[in-house]
Amino acid sequence: MSNKLFKSALSASLALGAIVAVTPAVEADGFKDVNGDSETGKAIEQLVDRGIIKGFGDNTFRPNKPVTREQVARMLAGVLELDTKNGTKTFKDVPKTHPNYGVISALAEADILNGYSNGTFQPKKPVTRGEIAIMLSKAFKLTPSGETLPFKDVKAGSPTYKYVDALYSNGITKGTTAHTFGVNKPVTRGQLATFIVRAEAKKHSSVTLEAEEFGIEDFSFIDDEQGIYNLNLSEDKKKITLTPLKEGTSKFFFEGISGYKDGETLWDSRFYFVNVKKENGGLKLNLEEADLYENIEYATYVFDNEEIHLTFTPTKATITDANGKQLDQSLYDIVMTDQDIEVTLGEFGDFKLNLSDDKGNSSTKLIDAYLQNFVLEFDLYDTSKKYTLNSKELGFKPASFEFQTAFDNSDKPYENPVTVDIVNNELVLNVVKDGAVYVLVKGANGKEKIITVYTEIVAGELVLFLDWE
């Protein structure tokens, strides 16, 4: 497959062009002290999304803070979906009026987290690595390997040995050093989130996909319906792991570069139904490959003739690829009226919409069709290489401008993708090449605005994306 099926995250967020303007993208919420790209960050995000854990009011998660016994009880009770409303187990310091009585009682009755010999639970006490080994092994029914451990601080025959073995041999955690497990060291909130997600993957039947087995360089794009499973993409984007969370059926799609031919990038993709069922006390996930085109929706857009800069009423319309080859008419539908054009497209890729009338007038628009949330969507662009922002759009009359940091990853000398001029109180941008740059526009009244400029090639033509607040 040579067509790329999706719109990149950057271009999707900056889609504006010479025809349609979009509002600026909203950044996803997150904790300011958590790296969302790390394994721990992804584990925290997953558990927060599921309502298992929460952060603090100052938008922090405090991943390095030691986790307490009552916090462990809350997390495990939520993950294991234990009955927290009908407990009967009580402790001297955890009466039924205690805010965490339900989860503590549930964990105790499940023999996962018990109290002390003096009848207390000590809910505020930090949990050690040795203790969490016992709790997680019991909670997720992890089996020890029986092999000799490399840790000097975990003696064979000790109460924690088989539980540390279970965590270590199942890949839930390693030692604090090559020869030390750190039995008495506290477990942090971030570490526990990571351990729980790893343990869930062991308890349930996770599925791992590797880019190499599909003949692609890496997983360049993923579109998935979260809810019944969690998806983890490795840092090098070459491995995806799907871990079931609850019973149900969902969707999953990926694509990646499969090669290059005659200067063209070749892409390959897969679409699956994700089926999750209970089996042997756990959850089992199966992937069922299916035809993508039969299982997605197709967007229909209505374009006002005046808004897409048509100076005539078209009576004929065809869609071709960048080389002028006509697209099969079964793959699109176009309805034209005196005021607008309604377009439905059934193919991914870059195309040209060719419009004409019986008087010799014609106009060509560019189409960028891509997959977004299992819907085939597309953007329409003019072939014009010039775009003008007036003072109303800017919010002030432009007086000067300057180019700022460009996001260019090459080692070659950077060239701005556009030229900029101020003409009759309007900012005029002319596209010269593909690339990206920031333009700081200043007004005589002291106001200023940063405009993100991003250009790329669609159907063999350069198009312009803009974004500003």
C-alpha positions as a printed Julia matrix, in Angstrom:
469×3 Matrix{Float64}:
   0.0     0.0     0.0
   1.5     3.33   -1.02
  -1.02    5.74    0.46
  -0.46    7.05    3.94
  -3.75    6.69    5.82
  -3.46    9.22    8.59
  -2.76   12.88    9.21
   0.27   13.51   11.41
  -0.34   14.93   14.88
   1.33   18.2    13.92
  -0.53   18.83   10.68
  -3.81   17.73   12.23
  -3.44   20.3    14.97
  -2.45   23.05   12.54
  -4.9    22.29    9.74
  -5.97   25.66    8.39
  -4.81   26.23    4.86
  -6.17   28.77    2.43
  -9.76   27.58    2.75
 -10.73   26.5     6.23
  -9.5    27.86    9.58
  -9.59   25.76   12.73
  -9.33   26.67   16.38
  -5.99   26.02   18.08
  -5.44   22.52   19.44
  -5.94   22.06   23.18
  -3.09   20.41   24.99
  -3.97   17.28   26.93
  -4.1    17.53   30.72
  -1.2    15.98   32.62
   0.88   16.21   35.77
   3.7    18.73   35.65
   6.01   16.4    37.59
   5.42   13.31   35.4
   7.12   12.52   32.09
   4.24   11.29   29.97
   6.58    9.5    27.54
   8.18    7.29   30.2
   6.87    3.89   31.24
   5.98    5.26   34.65
   4.2     8.24   33.1
   2.14    5.99   30.84
   1.25    3.73   33.78
   0.14    6.71   35.87
  -1.91    8.11   33.01
  -3.62    4.78   32.44
  -4.57    4.33   36.09
  -5.76    7.92   36.37
  -7.92    7.52   33.28
  -9.47    4.42   34.84
 -10.19    6.25   38.08
  -7.8     4.06   40.11
  -5.55    6.88   41.33
  -5.61   10.66   41.48
  -3.13   13.47   41.63
  -3.01   16.5    43.88
  -4.7    19.88   43.61
  -1.54   21.61   42.39
  -1.51   19.47   39.21
   1.22   17.19   40.55
   1.26   13.45   41.09
   4.36   13.33   43.32
   5.64   10.06   41.84
   8.67    9.94   44.17
   6.62   10.17   47.36
   6.46    6.91   49.39
   3.13    5.14   49.04
   1.19    4.26   52.2
  -0.74    1.13   53.13
  -4.12    2.78   52.68
  -3.09    4.11   49.27
  -2.06    0.61   48.21
  -5.43   -0.65   49.43
  -7.27    1.94   47.33
  -5.29    1.14   44.2
  -5.49   -2.63   44.44
  -9.17   -2.65   45.39
  -9.89   -0.54   42.33
  -7.77   -2.57   39.94
  -9.13   -5.9    41.21
 -12.7    -4.55   41.34
 -13.22   -5.86   44.87
 -16.44   -5.41   46.84
 -15.71   -2.38   49.04
 -19.26   -1.84   50.35
 -19.99   -5.01   52.31
 -16.8    -5.57   54.3
 -16.81   -6.81   57.88
 -13.11   -6.8    58.76
 -12.15   -4.04   61.22
  -8.97   -2.87   62.92
  -8.39   -0.77   66.04
  -7.26    2.19   63.95
  -9.63    1.56   61.0
 -13.23    1.63   62.27
 -16.16    1.47   59.86
 -16.26    5.28   59.9
 -12.73    5.5    58.45
 -12.77    7.02   54.92
 -10.79    4.05   53.56
 -12.51    1.35   55.59
 -14.17   -0.23   52.53
 -10.97   -0.78   50.53
  -8.89   -1.8    53.56
 -11.51   -4.3    54.66
 -11.78   -5.71   51.12
  -8.01   -6.21   50.84
  -7.84   -7.84   54.26
 -10.7   -10.24   53.53
  -9.0   -11.17   50.26
  -5.83  -11.95   52.29
  -3.83   -9.5    50.2
  -3.08   -6.83   52.81
  -3.5    -7.75   56.47
  -3.08   -5.95   59.76
  -0.55   -6.39   62.56
  -0.6    -8.73   65.56
  -1.65   -5.9    67.88
  -4.9    -5.47   65.96
  -3.9    -2.32   64.07
  -3.62   -1.68   60.34
  -1.45    1.46   60.4
  -2.95    2.99   57.23
  -0.42    5.86   57.05
   2.65    3.63   57.23
   4.84    3.59   54.1
   5.06    0.27   52.26
   8.42   -1.39   51.65
   9.54   -3.25   48.54
   9.45   -6.52   50.44
   5.88   -5.88   51.55
   4.71   -4.88   48.1
   6.18   -8.1    46.71
   3.85  -10.05   49.0
   0.81   -7.89   48.19
   1.22   -7.91   44.4
   2.05  -11.61   44.23
  -1.15  -12.42   46.1
  -3.27   -9.85   44.26
  -2.28  -10.98   40.78
  -1.57  -14.63   41.61
   2.01  -14.41   40.35
   3.94  -17.68   40.37
   7.6   -17.83   41.53
  10.16  -19.52   39.33
  11.85  -21.44   42.14
  15.26  -20.4    40.86
  17.99  -18.86   43.02
  17.67  -15.1    43.3
  20.74  -12.86   42.8
  19.87  -10.65   45.81
  22.0   -10.81   48.97
  19.3    -9.15   51.1
  16.65  -11.81   50.3
  17.6   -15.03   52.05
  16.27  -18.38   50.81
  13.55  -19.6    53.15
  12.69  -16.11   54.4
   8.99  -15.07   54.48
   9.42  -12.75   51.49
  11.68  -14.95   49.31
   9.02  -16.63   47.16
   7.15  -13.35   46.7
  10.25  -11.45   45.61
  10.96  -14.38   43.28
   7.44  -14.02   41.82
   7.9   -10.3    41.11
  11.44  -10.69   39.79
  10.85  -13.73   37.58
   7.68  -12.21   36.1
   9.47   -8.99   35.2
   7.43   -6.78   37.55
  10.56   -5.23   39.06
  14.3    -5.72   39.27
  16.57   -5.06   42.21
  17.78   -1.66   43.35
  21.2    -2.97   42.27
  22.33   -6.15   40.54
  22.69   -7.92   43.9
  20.27   -6.0    46.14
  16.47   -6.05   46.05
  16.06   -3.29   48.63
  13.57   -5.23   50.76
  13.24   -2.51   53.39
  13.27    0.48   51.03
   9.97    2.33   50.55
   7.95    2.0    47.36
   7.04    5.27   45.66
   3.72    6.22   44.08
   5.26    6.14   40.63
   6.9     2.76   41.16
   3.66    1.21   42.39
   1.75    2.47   39.35
   4.37    0.85   37.11
   4.35   -2.41   39.08
   0.55   -2.67   38.94
   0.36   -2.14   35.19
   3.1    -4.71   34.63
   1.39   -7.17   36.94
  -1.93   -6.72   35.16
  -0.21   -7.54   31.89
   1.05  -10.79   33.45
  -2.28  -11.75   35.0
  -4.2   -11.14   31.83
  -3.39  -12.43   28.37
  -1.6    -9.48   26.76
  -0.75   -9.39   23.07
   2.51   -7.9    21.81
   3.07   -6.86   18.19
   6.49   -6.09   16.73
   7.01   -3.9    13.68
   9.49   -6.37   12.19
   6.89   -9.14   11.89
   4.77   -6.87    9.68
   7.69   -5.71    7.54
   7.48   -2.08    8.64
  10.12    0.22   10.12
   8.06    1.16   13.17
   4.5     1.85   14.23
   4.16    5.3    12.7
   0.5     5.72   13.58
  -1.99    4.08   15.88
  -5.73    4.66   16.08
  -7.42    2.8    18.89
 -10.55    2.81   21.01
  -9.43    2.81   24.63
 -11.62    1.36   27.33
 -11.48   -2.4    27.2
  -7.71   -2.56   26.78
  -4.59   -0.53   27.46
  -2.07    0.14   24.71
   1.63    0.65   25.39
   4.01    1.74   22.62
   7.73    1.2    23.24
  10.01    4.22   23.13
  11.54    3.14   19.8
   7.99    2.64   18.4
   8.86   -0.89   17.29
   6.69   -2.78   19.79
   3.05   -2.46   20.87
   1.55   -4.29   23.85
  -2.22   -4.52   24.31
  -3.36   -5.47   27.81
  -7.04   -6.3    28.45
  -8.88   -4.27   31.08
 -12.47   -5.53   30.85
 -14.72   -7.67   28.67
 -15.92   -6.25   25.39
 -15.11   -5.57   21.75
 -13.19   -2.61   20.4
 -11.07   -1.51   17.41
  -7.37   -1.13   16.72
  -5.44    0.11   13.68
  -1.79    0.79   12.89
   0.4     1.61    9.93
   4.07    2.06    9.16
   6.59    2.54    6.37
   7.18   -0.73    4.51
   9.71    0.49    1.95
  10.59    2.95   -0.8
  10.16    2.7    -4.56
  10.9     5.2    -7.33
  11.14    8.02   -4.8
   7.8     7.07   -3.23
   7.29    6.03    0.39
   5.34    2.78    0.68
   3.01    2.18    3.63
   1.38   -0.91    5.07
  -1.4    -1.11    7.65
  -3.63   -3.46    9.64
  -7.11   -3.15   11.14
  -8.34   -5.41   13.95
 -11.31   -6.0    16.16
 -10.1    -6.41   19.74
 -12.07   -9.03   21.66
 -11.66   -9.4    25.42
 -13.24  -12.26   27.37
 -12.89  -13.75   30.84
 -10.95  -16.99   30.88
  -9.41  -19.02   33.72
  -9.87  -16.24   36.25
  -8.27  -13.61   34.05
  -8.93  -11.7    30.86
  -7.87  -12.93   27.44
  -7.37  -10.59   24.5
  -7.64  -11.72   20.89
  -7.09   -9.75   17.7
  -9.35  -10.43   14.74
  -8.06   -8.92   11.51
 -10.72   -7.32    9.33
 -11.08   -5.08    6.29
 -10.49   -1.45    7.25
 -12.75    0.08    4.62
 -15.74   -2.01    5.72
 -15.4    -0.97    9.36
 -14.94    2.77    9.36
 -17.22    5.74    8.81
 -16.95    8.13    5.9
 -17.26   11.85    6.49
 -19.34   14.04    4.16
 -18.44   17.72    3.89
 -20.42   20.56    2.38
 -18.32   23.43    0.99
 -19.89   26.8     0.26
 -18.85   27.95   -3.21
 -17.92   31.41   -2.0
 -15.93   30.14    0.98
 -13.78   27.93   -1.24
 -13.16   30.89   -3.54
 -15.18   29.75   -6.55
 -16.16   32.53   -8.94
 -18.5    30.31  -10.96
 -21.09   27.61  -10.36
 -19.55   24.23  -11.23
 -21.57   21.67  -13.16
 -18.85   19.03  -13.54
 -16.56   17.46  -10.95
 -13.95   14.71  -10.97
 -11.32   13.55   -8.52
  -7.85   12.56   -9.72
  -4.55   11.64   -8.11
  -1.49   13.89   -8.23
  -0.62   12.57  -11.71
  -4.05   13.23  -13.18
  -5.31    9.65  -13.08
  -9.02    9.67  -12.37
 -10.22    8.02   -9.19
 -12.82    5.29   -9.65
 -16.21    7.0    -9.39
 -17.4     4.31   -6.99
 -14.94    5.72   -4.43
 -16.49    9.18   -4.16
 -19.76   11.03   -4.4
 -20.19   14.7    -5.32
 -23.44   16.68   -5.25
 -23.38   20.23   -6.65
 -25.91   23.03   -6.21
 -25.87   26.72   -7.06
 -24.56   27.49   -3.56
 -22.37   24.61   -2.47
 -20.62   21.29   -3.16
 -21.17   18.15   -1.07
 -18.29   15.66   -1.13
 -18.0    12.13    0.28
 -14.7    10.29   -0.22
 -14.01    6.58    0.15
 -10.23    6.45   -0.3
  -7.19    7.61    1.65
  -4.44    9.75    0.2
  -3.85   13.01   -1.66
  -6.13   13.95   -4.54
  -7.25   16.8    -6.75
 -10.86   17.94   -6.97
 -11.37   19.3   -10.48
 -14.37   21.61  -10.93
 -15.65   23.19  -14.16
 -18.73   24.53  -15.92
 -20.0    24.62  -19.52
 -18.5    28.08  -20.11
 -14.88   27.04  -19.87
 -14.34   28.07  -16.24
 -12.38   25.65  -14.06
 -10.76   25.41  -10.66
  -8.72   22.76   -8.85
  -8.75   22.12   -5.11
  -6.43   19.78   -3.2
  -7.69   16.96   -0.96
  -5.8    15.43    1.95
  -7.77   12.34    3.13
  -6.77   10.56    6.35
  -8.04    8.32    9.15
  -9.01    9.96   12.42
 -10.84    8.05   15.18
 -11.93    5.43   12.63
 -13.51    8.06   10.4
 -12.18    8.81    6.91
 -11.9    12.59    7.02
 -10.33   15.03    4.61
  -9.23   18.64    4.29
  -9.7    20.8     1.2
  -7.1    23.36    0.08
  -6.6    25.96   -2.59
  -3.68   25.61   -4.97
  -2.77   29.24   -4.25
   0.68   29.74   -2.78
  -0.29   33.01   -1.11
  -2.27   33.53    2.07
  -3.32   36.85    3.56
  -4.19   37.65    7.16
  -6.0    40.95    7.63
  -6.08   43.12   10.75
  -9.46   41.66   11.79
  -8.05   38.13   11.82
  -4.89   39.24   13.62
  -6.7    41.48   16.08
  -4.5    44.46   15.2
  -2.77   46.16   12.26
   0.6    44.47   11.64
   3.61   46.78   11.81
   6.55   44.35   11.82
   7.41   40.67   12.05
  10.29   38.34   12.75
  10.96   34.64   12.28
  11.51   32.61   15.44
  12.6    29.07   16.29
  11.93   26.73   13.42
  11.36   23.04   14.13
  13.78   21.53   11.68
  15.52   18.23   12.47
  18.0    18.17    9.6
  21.66   19.12    9.73
  21.33   21.25    6.6
  21.15   25.07    6.75
  17.56   25.98    7.54
  15.43   27.81    4.97
  12.11   29.37    5.92
   9.18   27.7     4.12
   7.49   31.05    3.46
   8.28   34.66    2.71
   6.36   37.3     4.64
   5.43   40.85    3.76
   3.15   43.54    5.15
   1.0    45.12    2.45
  -1.87   47.55    3.11
  -2.11   46.56    6.78
  -2.26   42.86    5.87
   0.23   40.09    6.53
   0.99   38.31    3.25
   2.61   34.86    3.29
   3.98   33.21    0.16
   4.82   29.49    0.21
   8.26   28.63   -1.18
   9.05   25.15    0.2
   7.84   22.55    2.67
   8.81   23.06    6.29
   7.78   24.9     9.43
   8.52   28.14   11.26
   7.13   30.51   13.87
   6.37   34.11   12.88
   6.1    36.77   15.59
   3.84   39.56   14.31
   3.89   42.93   16.14
   1.39   45.75   15.93
   1.94   49.48   16.3
  -0.25   49.39   19.41
   2.15   47.05   21.21
   0.07   43.93   20.59
   1.74   40.84   19.18
   0.84   37.34   18.03
   2.88   34.21   17.33
   1.74   32.37   14.21
   2.79   28.79   13.58
   3.43   28.23    9.89
   3.63   24.7     8.54
   3.73   23.7     4.89
   3.64   20.31    3.24
   3.01   18.73   -0.13
  -0.51   17.54   -0.92
  -1.14   15.92   -4.32
   2.14   17.3    -5.59
   1.36   20.89   -4.54
   2.58   22.91   -1.59
  -0.16   23.82    0.9
  -0.12   26.04    3.94
  -1.25   25.36    7.52
  -1.48   28.15   10.09
  -2.26   28.23   13.78
  -2.51   31.03   16.32
  -4.24   31.88   19.57
